[in-house]
Amino acid sequence: MPAQDIVDLRSDTLTVPDAGMRAAMAHAEVGDDVWGEDPTVRRLEDEMARLLGKQAAVFVPSGTMGNLACVAAQTRPGDEVIADAQAHVVVYEVGGAAIVAGVQLRVLEMENGIPDAGAIAAAVREPDVHQPVTTLLCIENTHNRRGGAAIDAAQVHEAAHAAHARGLRVHCDGARLFNAAVALGVAPADLVTQCDTVTVCISKGLGAPVGSVVAGDPETIVSVRRWRKRLGGGMRQAGVIAAAGLYGLEHNFDRLADDHANAKVIADAIAGCPGATLRRPAVATNIVMFDTEASAAELAAGMREHDVLVSAMGPRTLRCVTHLGVDAAGVSRAAAVIARVLSD
Ligand SMILES: *Cc1c(COP(=O)(O)O)cnc(C)c1O
């Protein structure tokens, strides 16, 4: 079975750099970034800060490290951090916030992925000698495990306002913030004006092989930079990979809309299937999540037999993610295979 016939919808992290991106990497001007001397890294940081409406930014090896450094930079050990129960920082970061930052995560079950003002008011601890001090709200946009939901600016503003009113800082895990911006038809900066820090991945929809960028105010970014070094994330001639991010911003940003259109083709095919219930966020992006009556692992294995790869996100939950490695023809073939296996 030739590799090019496989339609891989397991994740948008599976994208590989194309010839143009590899050429940009090969020709990148570099220096020692820990010394602040890599011009390409600095260009990526400046460009991302501009796009996100922030004054400063720092390139980090992964979104996980970016989130952890932001939590650590904005809390003290023993503090409490509020996050949705399905947030990446809660589910997929190996307890880093607890081990490294020494904070306690207080999780809220928010169907739409973001707490409203009332939920935040109820979750912030009283100034009581028995209780931890609540100092940070983490939101996620788009929200991966809430079906790739794009959270609109009004919802972000409500949550951030409620948090700030109680003295909390606000961090946005915007691994896929650009997907949210494209789906909502707004500038990325509009979704984080009220957020103190934001992490954005270049290694997903933009197609770069490695890396994320954290943006925020200069003072906080100095602290995040120090945490990056402490965590072992100080990189030397990192311009080679930052160049891929710059290339991705230039060539792969606008086409995120294609990924959303492709995801809709898959969602529409699943919507008509018995035995599957589609999770429908108010604003969908490049992620399609659905609950199944049969075992997710068995269904995924059945799809794999037809060269369509999807990921099991739970015993009865499957996820498909569209990205630049999957074209419209691949998507329609995948949609047909998924519908056939679900209807068997
Ligand atoms: C991918 C992702 C991250 C970061 O992942 P890394 O693999 O560490 O770069 C963070 N948050 C969300 C929601 C993600 O999907």
The ligand as an SDF file (V2000), in Angstrom:
LIG
                    3D

 15 15  0  0  0  0  0  0  0  0999 V2000
   -0.6800   20.6810   20.8070 C   0  0  0  0  0  0  0  0  0  0  0  0
   -1.2150   21.4480   21.9400 C   0  0  0  0  0  0  0  0  0  0  0  0
   -0.3560   22.0410   22.8780 C   0  0  0  0  0  0  0  0  0  0  0  0
    1.1460   21.9340   22.8500 C   0  0  0  0  0  0  0  0  0  0  0  0
    1.6200   20.7600   22.3940 O   0  0  0  0  0  0  0  0  0  0  0  0
    3.1890   20.4840   22.1680 P   0  0  0  0  0  0  0  0  0  0  0  0
    3.1510   19.1800   21.4990 O   0  0  0  0  0  0  0  0  0  0  0  0
    3.7920   20.4730   23.5080 O   0  0  0  0  0  0  0  0  0  0  0  0
    3.7110   21.5870   21.3270 O   0  0  0  0  0  0  0  0  0  0  0  0
   -0.9290   22.7960   23.8760 C   0  0  0  0  0  0  0  0  0  0  0  0
   -2.2520   22.9590   23.9500 N   0  0  0  0  0  0  0  0  0  0  0  0
   -3.0970   22.4110   23.0710 C   0  0  0  0  0  0  0  0  0  0  0  0
   -4.5560   22.6640   23.1890 C   0  0  0  0  0  0  0  0  0  0  0  0
   -2.6170   21.6250   22.0380 C   0  0  0  0  0  0  0  0  0  0  0  0
   -3.4570   21.0750   21.1650 O   0  0  0  0  0  0  0  0  0  0  0  0
  1  2  1  0
  2  3  1  0
  2 14  2  0
  3  4  1  0
  3 10  2  0
  4  5  1  0
  5  6  1  0
  6  7  2  0
  6  8  1  0
  6  9  1  0
 10 11  1  0
 11 12  2  0
 12 13  1  0
 12 14  1  0
 14 15  1  0
M  END
$$$$
